[in-house]
Amino acid sequence: MAGGSRRDEAVAKRRCFNCQMITNHLSRDCPLPRAERCIGCGVGGHRLAECPRQQNTGATCMKQDIRVNGENVKAYLDTGSEQNLMSLATARRLGLTITADDEGKIL
């Protein structure tokens, strides 16, 4: 955002940080569910694909519908990555085998 951050604008206009409504409630008291946060920077209001803090490494990241164990799953495919990641909840929902390495990291 040119000329200031989204937070600065929210404070100036007395907007709730969660719902962005001009109101007198604080984000912790917001009646709406918490907004999703970017997994790249932890800030709400955008997703990893639109994250302004992520550097363009020349690799391509695209959102695709893929099939895993016969179920459709939305996935971000990163052609520059050596690993594929998913949440533990998604892995369980898909019925994938979940194991841990010697250090306890989930594989």
C-alpha positions as CSV (number, residue, x, y, z in Angstrom):
1,M,0.0,0.0,0.0
2,A,1.6,3.3,-1.1
3,G,2.1,5.9,1.6
4,G,1.4,3.7,4.6
5,S,0.7,0.3,5.9
6,R,-2.7,-1.4,6.1
7,R,-2.3,-1.3,9.9
8,D,-1.7,2.5,9.9
9,E,-4.8,3.0,7.7
10,A,-6.9,0.8,10.0
11,V,-5.8,2.7,13.1
12,A,-6.5,6.1,11.4
13,K,-10.0,5.1,10.3
14,R,-10.7,3.1,13.5
15,R,-11.1,-0.1,11.6
16,C,-11.2,-3.6,13.2
17,F,-7.9,-5.3,12.2
18,N,-9.9,-8.6,11.6
19,C,-13.0,-7.6,9.7
20,Q,-11.8,-4.2,8.4
21,M,-15.1,-2.6,9.3
22,I,-15.1,1.0,10.6
23,T,-16.4,0.2,14.1
24,N,-15.7,0.6,17.7
25,H,-14.8,-3.0,18.6
26,L,-11.3,-4.4,18.8
27,S,-10.2,-7.3,16.7
28,R,-10.2,-9.6,19.8
29,D,-13.9,-8.8,20.2
30,C,-14.8,-9.1,16.5
31,P,-17.9,-11.2,16.0
32,L,-16.6,-12.5,12.7
33,P,-14.2,-15.5,12.5
34,R,-10.5,-14.7,12.4
35,A,-9.2,-13.9,9.0
36,E,-6.7,-16.3,7.5
37,R,-3.1,-15.4,7.7
38,C,-0.4,-15.7,5.1
39,I,1.8,-18.7,5.8
40,G,4.9,-16.8,4.5
41,C,4.8,-13.8,6.8
42,G,2.0,-14.5,9.3
43,V,0.1,-11.3,8.4
44,G,-3.6,-11.5,7.6
45,G,-5.3,-10.1,4.6
46,H,-3.5,-11.9,1.9
47,R,-2.3,-15.4,1.0
48,L,1.3,-16.7,0.3
49,A,0.8,-16.2,-3.5
50,E,0.2,-12.5,-3.0
51,C,2.7,-11.9,-0.1
52,P,4.6,-8.7,-0.6
53,R,7.5,-10.0,1.6
54,Q,8.2,-13.0,-0.5
55,Q,11.1,-12.6,-3.0
56,N,10.6,-13.8,-6.6
57,T,13.2,-16.5,-7.0
58,G,12.2,-17.2,-10.6
59,A,10.4,-20.4,-9.6
60,T,6.7,-20.6,-10.5
61,C,4.1,-21.1,-7.8
62,M,0.6,-21.8,-9.0
63,K,-2.6,-22.9,-7.4
64,Q,-4.0,-26.2,-8.8
65,D,-6.7,-28.7,-8.1
66,I,-5.0,-32.1,-7.7
67,R,-6.3,-35.6,-6.8
68,V,-4.8,-37.4,-3.8
69,N,-6.2,-40.8,-3.0
70,G,-9.3,-40.1,-5.1
71,E,-10.1,-36.7,-3.5
72,N,-9.8,-33.3,-5.0
73,V,-7.4,-31.0,-3.1
74,K,-6.4,-27.4,-3.8
75,A,-2.7,-27.1,-3.7
76,Y,0.1,-24.6,-4.3
77,L,2.6,-26.1,-6.6
78,D,6.1,-24.6,-6.4
79,T,8.3,-25.7,-9.2
80,G,11.4,-24.4,-7.3
81,S,10.8,-26.5,-4.2
82,E,12.3,-29.8,-3.3
83,Q,9.5,-30.6,-0.9
84,N,5.7,-30.7,-1.0
85,L,3.9,-29.6,2.2
86,M,0.4,-30.0,3.5
87,S,-1.3,-29.6,6.9
88,L,-1.5,-32.5,9.3
89,A,-5.3,-32.2,9.2
90,T,-5.3,-32.5,5.4
91,A,-3.0,-35.5,5.5
92,R,-5.3,-37.2,8.0
93,R,-8.4,-36.4,5.9
94,L,-6.8,-37.9,2.9
95,G,-5.9,-41.1,4.8
96,L,-2.2,-40.7,4.2
97,T,0.4,-42.6,6.3
98,I,1.9,-40.2,8.7
99,T,5.4,-41.0,10.1
100,A,8.1,-39.2,12.0
101,D,11.9,-39.2,11.5
102,D,14.5,-39.7,14.3
103,E,14.1,-36.1,15.4
104,G,10.3,-36.3,15.7
105,K,9.7,-34.3,12.5
106,I,6.5,-35.5,10.7
107,L,7.2,-36.9,7.2
